[in-house]
Amino acid sequence: MTDDKKPRDRAGADGAGEQDKAAPGAGKAGAGEAAHDKTASQGAPENQASERQAPEGQAAPGGSKWGGQGDTGGDPAADPADSDPAARVAELEAEKAELRDQLLRALADVENTRRRLQRELDEKMKYATAPLAKDLLGVADNLGRALGAVPAEVREQEAVKSLIAGVEMTEKALMEAFAKHGIERIEPAGEKLDPHRHEAMMEIQDPSKPAGTVAQVFEAGYELRGRLLRPARVAVAKGGPAPGGEAAEPGSTVDTKA
């Protein structure tokens, strides 16, 4: 039994020796980790101090609030207006004056546009019936021609008298409707020729009437609230005395400057 124990003791001694050899290496590794933890623990307070000195949203010393270098946006000395309140006030006053001028100009443009549109609308409303009135002028002319075409010798007949009365009443109702809507008839017989309202169709030798006046009306004219719908077609007298009382010279009977 003594012999069997000896080999076992020797094997145990050999294993312990190997463990002792490995222990120095393990000790070195443990010492390295301890040193690293110590360095990290020493650097942490510095980082915490840096975070306390530069909170979020504020610029760190020597840089901007984003940590950039050379940013002078937060330096009051970089903006001359901030350092000089009077200059800043003058700048703001100039800006206010410019904006006020722009506002007044815009308001004036809007007011002018409103007035122009209102004037155009009023004019359109005032002369809205002009197309219809022009179409009805022919009806008024035909009623007048119908009355003028009846011979004098048959006007006294009972049947004809009733017909004439009906046509006259129709013409009168039409003229009243025209007057209601601002349409006036132009009958320039005996008036001085007005090229803006009369259309001279011919000249008539009539010494009894002043030269340059309307001697005969072929077709009456009409105007709507001062605007000409149709000029009156007339014949102009010639050969008579001038409007001033003197005899008219040949070739100068029509006053084209009227």
C-alpha positions in Angstrom: 0.0 0.0 0.0 2.8 2.4 0.6 4.0 2.0 -2.9 0.6 2.8 -4.4 0.4 6.1 -2.5 3.7 7.5 -3.6 2.9 7.7 -7.3 -0.4 9.5 -6.5 1.4 12.0 -4.2 3.9 12.6 -6.9 1.1 13.2 -9.5 -0.6 15.7 -7.1 2.6 17.5 -6.6 3.2 17.8 -10.3 -0.4 19.2 -10.9 0.1 21.8 -8.1 3.3 22.9 -9.7 1.6 23.5 -13.0 -1.1 25.5 -11.3 1.6 27.6 -9.6 3.3 28.2 -13.0 0.0 29.4 -14.5 -0.9 31.7 -11.6 1.8 34.3 -12.4 0.2 34.9 -15.9 -3.3 35.1 -14.5 -2.1 37.6 -11.9 -0.7 39.8 -14.6 -3.9 39.7 -16.6 -5.9 40.6 -13.5 -3.6 43.5 -12.7 -4.0 44.9 -16.3 -7.8 44.8 -16.0 -7.6 46.6 -12.7 -5.4 49.3 -14.1 -7.8 49.8 -17.0 -10.8 50.2 -14.7 -8.9 52.7 -12.6 -8.1 54.8 -15.7 -11.7 54.7 -16.8 -12.8 55.7 -13.4 -10.4 58.7 -13.4 -11.6 59.9 -16.9 -15.3 59.7 -16.0 -15.3 62.7 -13.6 -13.7 64.8 -16.4 -16.4 63.9 -18.8 -19.1 64.6 -16.3 -17.5 68.0 -15.5 -17.4 68.8 -19.2 -21.1 67.9 -19.6 -21.9 70.1 -16.6 -20.0 73.0 -18.1 -21.7 72.7 -21.6 -25.4 71.9 -21.1 -27.6 71.0 -24.1 -28.6 74.1 -26.2 -25.7 76.3 -25.0 -22.3 76.8 -26.7 -19.3 75.4 -25.2 -16.4 77.7 -24.4 -14.5 78.5 -27.7 -17.2 77.2 -30.0 -20.9 77.4 -31.0 -23.8 75.7 -29.3 -23.3 72.8 -31.7 -19.7 72.5 -30.7 -18.2 74.0 -33.9 -15.0 76.0 -33.7 -14.8 79.5 -35.0 -18.6 80.2 -35.0 -19.1 83.8 -33.8 -22.9 83.8 -34.1 -23.3 84.0 -30.4 -20.7 86.8 -30.0 -22.4 90.1 -29.5 -19.4 92.0 -30.8 -19.8 90.3 -34.2 -23.1 92.3 -34.9 -22.5 96.0 -35.0 -26.3 96.8 -34.7 -26.4 94.9 -31.4 -23.5 96.9 -30.1 -25.1 100.2 -31.3 -28.8 100.5 -30.2 -29.2 103.8 -32.1 -28.1 102.2 -35.4 -30.5 99.3 -34.8 -33.4 101.7 -34.1 -32.6 103.6 -37.3 -32.6 100.4 -39.3 -35.9 99.3 -37.9 -37.4 102.7 -38.6 -36.3 102.6 -42.2 -37.7 99.1 -42.6 -41.0 100.3 -41.1 -41.2 103.2 -43.4 -40.5 101.0 -46.4 -43.2 98.5 -45.4 -45.7 101.3 -44.8 -45.0 102.7 -48.2 -45.6 99.3 -49.8 -48.8 98.8 -47.9 -50.2 102.2 -48.9 -49.3 101.6 -52.6 -51.0 98.2 -52.4 -54.1 99.7 -50.9 -54.2 102.4 -53.5 -53.9 99.9 -56.3 -56.8 97.8 -54.8 -58.9 100.9 -54.5 -58.2 102.1 -58.1 -59.0 98.6 -59.4 -62.3 98.5 -57.4 -63.4 101.9 -58.7 -62.5 101.0 -62.3 -64.4 97.7 -62.1 -67.4 99.5 -60.5 -67.3 102.2 -63.2 -67.2 99.5 -65.9 -70.1 97.6 -64.3 -72.2 100.7 -64.0 -71.6 101.5 -67.7 -72.5 98.0 -68.7 -75.7 98.1 -66.7 -76.5 101.6 -68.1 -76.2 100.5 -71.7 -77.2 96.9 -71.4 -80.4 97.5 -73.5 -78.5 99.0 -76.4 -78.5 95.8 -78.6 -82.3 95.3 -78.1 -83.0 99.0 -78.7 -81.1 98.9 -82.0 -83.2 96.0 -83.1 -86.4 97.8 -82.3 -85.5 101.0 -84.2 -86.6 99.3 -87.4 -90.0 98.6 -85.9 -90.5 102.2 -85.0 -89.4 103.3 -88.5 -91.9 100.9 -90.1 -94.8 102.2 -87.9 -94.0 105.8 -89.0 -93.8 104.7 -92.6 -97.1 102.9 -92.4 -98.8 106.1 -91.1 -97.2 108.2 -93.8 -98.2 105.9 -96.6 -102.0 106.4 -96.0 -103.4 108.8 -98.6 -105.2 111.9 -97.3 -108.3 111.1 -99.2 -108.9 107.8 -97.5 -108.1 108.9 -94.0 -111.7 109.9 -93.3 -113.0 106.4 -94.0 -114.3 104.7 -90.9 -112.3 101.5 -91.4 -109.1 103.4 -92.3 -109.5 105.7 -89.3 -109.7 102.8 -86.9 -106.6 101.2 -88.5 -104.7 104.5 -88.3 -105.7 104.9 -84.7 -104.4 101.4 -83.9 -101.1 102.1 -85.6 -100.7 105.4 -83.8 -101.4 103.9 -80.4 -98.8 101.2 -81.1 -96.2 103.7 -82.1 -97.0 105.8 -79.0 -96.7 102.8 -76.7 -93.3 102.0 -78.3 -92.1 105.6 -77.8 -93.2 105.5 -74.2 -91.2 102.2 -73.7 -88.2 103.8 -75.3 -88.5 106.9 -73.0 -88.8 104.7 -70.0 -85.5 103.0 -70.7 -83.7 106.3 -71.7 -84.0 106.0 -75.5 -84.7 109.4 -77.1 -85.7 110.2 -80.7 -83.6 112.7 -82.7 -85.7 115.0 -85.0 -83.2 117.6 -86.2 -85.3 119.5 -88.7 -84.2 123.1 -88.8 -81.2 122.5 -86.6 -77.6 123.2 -87.5 -75.9 120.2 -88.8 -74.1 118.2 -86.1 -71.8 115.6 -87.6 -71.8 113.8 -84.2 -75.6 113.2 -84.3 -76.5 113.7 -87.9 -75.5 112.0 -91.2 -75.8 114.3 -94.2 -77.1 112.3 -97.2 -77.3 115.2 -99.7 -77.7 119.0 -100.1 -80.9 120.7 -101.1 -81.1 124.1 -102.8 -83.4 126.0 -100.4 -82.8 129.8 -100.1 -85.5 130.1 -97.4 -83.3 128.2 -94.9 -79.9 129.1 -93.5 -77.0 127.3 -95.2 -75.7 124.3 -93.2 -79.0 123.6 -91.5 -81.1 120.4 -91.7 -83.7 121.0 -94.5 -85.2 117.5 -94.5 -85.1 114.4 -92.3 -85.1 111.1 -94.1 -84.7 108.9 -91.1 -84.9 109.9 -87.4 -82.0 109.2 -85.1 -82.0 107.7 -81.6 -79.7 107.9 -78.6 -79.6 105.9 -75.4 -78.7 108.0 -72.3 -76.5 110.3 -74.3 -74.9 107.6 -76.4 -75.8 107.6 -80.1 -77.6 104.5 -81.3 -78.2 105.7 -84.8 -77.5 109.1 -86.4 -80.4 110.9 -88.1 -80.1 110.8 -91.9 -80.8 114.3 -93.2 -80.6 116.6 -96.2 -78.7 119.9 -95.7 -79.9 123.2 -97.1 -77.6 125.3 -99.3 -77.9 128.6 -101.1 -79.6 130.4 -98.3 -78.1 133.0 -95.9 -75.4 131.9 -93.5 -76.4 131.3 -89.9 -74.9 134.7 -89.0 -77.2 136.5 -91.5 -74.7 136.9 -94.4 -75.2 135.2 -97.7 -73.3 131.9 -98.0 -70.6 131.5 -100.5 -70.9 128.7 -103.1 -69.4 125.5 -102.0 -69.4 126.5 -98.3 -72.9 125.6 -97.3 -72.2 122.6 -95.2 -70.5 123.4 -91.9 -68.0 120.5 -91.5 -66.6 122.0 -88.3 -69.8 121.7 -86.3 
